[in-house]
Amino acid sequence: MNHEYQGMFGPVIVREFPGMRALYLGTMLQGGMILGAPYTCTSRVLRAFHLIRSLRPTLPGSVLIIGLGAGELPRSFWGTYPDVRITVAEIDSVIADVAIRHFDLPQDERLAVVVGDGEAILQDAPDRYDLIILDANAGDAGLPPQFRERAFLDLARARLNPGGMLAANVIGALTGPGSDGVRQFLTHAEANFPERYRLTFGAPPEATQNIVVFFGDQEPLPVERIPTADGIELILG
């Protein structure tokens, strides 16, 4: 059975498949849930964010995730790390309601969804975070312009605890046409953080793709000490 709602940016559609439920914004897949295994991410891109435990074995304790979608990241962090405290910033109240209603997003003292602009929520947050995850892409257009600006990256670093990390799922090309947004984000982030890791997933650099990045304030770890799988390529810097 499919369900359709009218969200801030267009139709929000829940579709059922054998063994899986998926969320679409119009025709764009926004994530999903494996039925019977709700804490397992459906894609290797989202699974890559769990690399945080290799980069920071004692983290995460407190996490802010900007962008909810089907709730895969907060759901998987909630189910994997019993001591984690998660805040999710989601601008569209319809998306938030659908994630709770159809995608088993937990609601307890360890996971809170705040509806509003992610940058404003970060600005007003009373506490700092061990991990900030930016997963708010507008389809193939990538991150909204505000999240690529130096002002946002300055704010993110200021809101991290010492040793904390900023991670992001960035969509776009690394070189050539269509790479401007990615290069703008990486340039501003690299100016703020001396520790940098980039993960790609087999696409050529000129292709539109998912790129997962981690930024921190420590000395970078040697590549051989960071385990990866699923055909992921890890690059320092």
Sequence and secondary structure as in RCSB ss.txt:
>XXXX:A:sequence
MNHEYQGMFGPVIVREFPGMRALYLGTMLQGGMILGAPYTCTSRVLRAFHLIRSLRPTLPGSVLIIGLGAGELPR
SFWGTYPDVRITVAEIDSVIADVAIRHFDLPQDERLAVVVGDGEAILQDAPDRYDLIILDANAGDAGLPPQFRER
AFLDLARARLNPGGMLAANVIGALTGPGSDGVRQFLTHAEANFPERYRLTFGAPPEATQNIVVFFGDQEPLPVER
IPTADGIELILG
>XXXX:A:secstr
  EEEEETTEEEEEEEETTEEEEEETTEEEEEEETTBTTS SSHHHHGGGGHHHH TT  SEEEEE  TTSHHHH
HHHHH TT EEEEEES HHHHHHHHHHS    BTTEEEEES HHHHHHH SS EEEEEE    GGG S GGGGSH
HHHHHHHHTEEEEEEEEEEEEE SSSTT HHHHHHHHHHHHH SEEEEEE S  TTS EEEEEEEESS    GGG
S   TT EEEE 
